[in-house]
Structures are given as structure tokens and as C-alpha cells.
Amino acid sequence: MSEKVRILLSEEEVDKKICEIAQQISKDYEGKEVHLVCVLKGGVFFMCELAKRITVPVSMDFMALSSYGNGTESTGKIKVKKELDESIEGKDVLVVEDIVDSRRTLSFLLGELQSRNPASLHLCTLLDKPDRRVVDIKADYTCFEIPDEFVVGYGLDYAQRYRNLPYIGIVEIEKED
């Protein structure tokens, strides 16, 4: 088997939408400092680009969760692979995620973070895949709603490959004869 990547969202489209979302976040958090919590590894590309465009003070931390392994289907089991480095108590927290699909992992994460008593807790995602929804959680900021396809690029991977693509692409698996 081999795979090809077909462009779904161009680099220009992604950049334009991140600028728009950052502008809205800056307006919504005016007079405050926003503490970005990035879900690694996929969210790091998006968070860096987003943070550069937010005009209010920003601090950041990272968490790593896993439910995929090396496949294209979620295993359903959520594993914390990296914990936050500092407390979020009393902070205005914005979770930055690369993609939201079933929302099982996100439900786990938001519940865990809410139990740590932040002043506020909101969610920003680059991509939302509503066709795969299992748990009903609404993102406060969404760049793009996409179809139920396996996507890569801009931090998203397929078996640790394609994260560095500057656009969002759909992985097409080709079966060899």
C-alpha cells in the first residue's frame, strides 16, 4: 500500500483563518492574559501560529494525550503522555487543539482541566469533524469544519509523517495490485 496527499485547505486559507480567529480571541480576552494549553503533538503548529497573532499577553503550556497510536482510527483509550508543567488555577485557559472529531479525548481533557479550577476554560480548534461526533462539546473558536476524511499537515500526522506540510491534506491510501 502507498498513500497520496490531496490538498483540502491551502496554506493561504489556513493562514487567513488563523488571523481571523486570533483577532477574535484578542478581542474576547482584552484586558486579560490568556494561558494557551496546547495538545501535543499535532496542536503545536497551530498554537505557534495562533499565539504570534494574538495581541493580548500570552503564556503557554503543553499536554500530550493519545488515542490513535499509529493508525487512522482512534483506539478509544486515552493516555496522558505529558502533564502540564504548571498550575492553571485562576488562569484564563484556552485549550488549543489541532482537530476535534469524536470528542472523547477532548471530553476527558476538559474535565481534567476544569477540576484544576481555572478562572475560565475555553476551546480553540483548527479543524472540526462533526460527522464523527460521539460526545457533544462545542468549541468556542473553530477555524474549519471538515468532512470525515483522514487529514494531515499543519501538525496532523499519519504514522508520524506529514506533520510539516504547510497545508491541510487528505490522505488517500492506494492499494497495490
N, C-alpha and C positions, 0 to 999 in steps of 0.2 A: 504494500500500500504506500502511496505517496500523497502529499497534500499540496494544495494551492491556496493562496490567499487572494480573495477578491475584495476590492475596496468597497466599504459600506459608507463610511464617513471620511471625507478628505481631511488632511491636516488643517486646511484653511477653515473648514466648517467647525472642526473641534476647537481651534483657537478662538474663533469668533464667539462661540457659545460659552467658553470658559470666561472670556472677558465680560460677557453679559451677566453671568452668574456671580462673578466676583464683585461686580458693580452693585448687584442687589444685596449681596452679603455685607458689603461695606456700608450700605445704607441701613440695613437692618441692625447692624451691630455698632452704629455710630455712637461714640462716647464710651465704648467698651473695648476690652481686649478679647479677641476670640482665640480659644485654645483648640487648635486642629488636632484631631486624633486620626491618624492615617492607618488604614487597614492594609498591612503589607501582604505580599509584595506588590500586587497589582496597583494599589492606590497611590504609590509613591510618585509616579509620573504626573498624575492628575493633581495631587496635592501640591507639588512643587510649582506647577504652572498656575494653579489657583492662588496659592499664597503670594506669589510675585505680583498678582494683580489686585489683591485686597488692600485697601488703603487704611484700615484701622490697624492698631497693633496686633501682631500675631505671635503666638507661641505654638510649639508643636511637639507631639509625642507619637509613638508608634506602637501598634499591636499587631501580632500575626496570629491569624486563625486559619484553619484548614478544614475543608470538607471535600476536596476534589482529588488529592493525590496526583497521579499523572494522567488521568483520563479526562473525558469530556463530560462525564456525568457525576453529580455530587454523590458522595457516599452516604450523606445524611448524618454522619457522625462528626461533631465539631470538636476540634482540638485547639487549645490555646498553645501556640508555639513560641510567642514572645509577649510578655506582660508589659504594661506601661512602666516608664521609668519614674514617674512622679504622680502624686495625688492629683485628682481632678476636683476635689471637694471645693465648692464655692466658685468654680470657674464656669464661664460660658463656653461650653464644649460643642464643637461641630465635628461630627464623625464624617470623614471623607473616605468614600468607598468608590472603587472602580466600576463595579457592576452589581446590581441588585436583581436577583431572579426569584428563586423560591422564597427568599427572605428568612429561611430557617436560621442561617448563620447570623444574620442581622438581628433577628429577634433575640437570640442568645446574647449577642454583644450589647445591644441597647439595654437589655435587662440588667446585665452585669454592670454597665457603666452607670445606669440610673441608681443602683444600690450604693454607689460611691458618693452620692449627694452633690452633684454639680449644681451650680446656680441655674443653668439651663442646659438642655441636651437636644441637639438638632442633627439632621442628617442631610448630607450633600452627596449625590452620586453622579458620576459621569454618564453611566448608562443604566436604564431601567428596562427590564424584560418582563412585562406584565403577564404574558402568556404562561409563564412558569410559576406564577404566584401560588404559594401554599399558605403563607402567613400574611395577614393583612396589616402591613405597615406602610405608611406614606412618607416618602422622602420630602423634606422641606424645600430642597433645591435639586432639580433634575436637569441635566444638560440634554440628554436624548432618550427617547423611548424607542426601543429597537425590537425587531421581530425575534422569534425563538430560533436563533441561529447561534452556533458556537463562534464567538468573536475573539480576535486577538489584536494586539497593537496597543500603543499608548499605555503600556504596563500589563495588559492582559496577555496570558500565555497559553500555549498548548505544549505540555510537557517541557516547560521552562524555555520554550523558543518563542520568538516573535514579539517579545515584550518591547523591544526597541523600535518597532515600526512607528513612524510619526503620524499614523492614521489608524482608524478602526477598520479591520477587515474581517471577512467571514472565511473560516477555514472550510475548504471543500476537500473531503477525503476521496481520493481516487483509487478504486480497487483495480489491481493489476490482473491481467488475464492469466 
